[in-house]
Amino acid sequence: MDGRWRTGAAAGLLLLAGVTACAGRAGEGGESGARVERLDAGQLRLAVLSLADLPAGWVSDSDTAARERGTGVPRPPRGPCREVFRDARGGAEARARFARTEVGPFLVTRAGSHPSAADAADAVAAFRAAVRQCPGFRLVGHSDAAGPDAAGPARFRAEPVRDPGLGQESAAARFVRGGFGGEPDTVAEVVYVRVGAHTVHLARSGHADHGSPAHADLTRLARTAVAKLREVASGRTPEPAESFPGATRL
């Protein structure tokens, strides 16, 4: 991983004033709960996963394309299940979407920044509470379902999942939709990680038995996202700094 990063002198000087607290405390822990300098929009865009961080075979996706397809990471319509799949817990964020094919797997990844480590810890606690209160969900309609039969109802049930053990603290959720006519189950997984005053949120969906190398383990992707966020919080710039120019999009 270390070989993928460089510390640019000019970039370091520009970022140093804005992220001193993050580099000295939040980037390495930030456990005091004291107010820290939040990462700005540009820094969060650097911190969020890009195509360069994913296995070969993924392409950039968009909200518009997902709506037109009617397939993607599930979007429960309301309540705690909706909160599991979106990182809107008091922090600024950058988000990116990716897909392997038009029928999955799909990935939504976010990098977030909070006013303090205590605020970020509260966000993780809220995520855990939402997971406990979400035994499953039902999606109806073209724009909400996650599969090739998107026009019909989709029922997902929660399954036990281990804490991935990342960052200062982390939590995860897993939901399974039973297959039909011999089709494999569709699995929707979420990982939420705190890194000092910052967070990583990844949500992925796809067939449970997908054997392609592009079917990356979500915990492994979350580990990459955590390392990238730490580098940005410490004043470093990832290389390449963003998704490949001219990359294929769905």
ABEGO torsion letter per residue (X at the ends): XAAABBBBAAAAAAAAAAAAAAAAAAAAGGAAGBBBBBBBAAAAAAABBBAAABBBGBBBBBAAAAAAAGBEBBBBABEAAAAAABBBBGBBBBBBBBBABAAOBBBBBBBBBBABAAAAAAAAAAAAAAAAABAEBBBBEAAABBEABAABBBBBBBBBBBBAGBEABBBBBBBBBBBBGGBBBBBBBBBBBBBEABBBBBBBBEBAABABAABBBAAAAAAAAAAAAAAAAAGBBBOBABBBBGBBBX
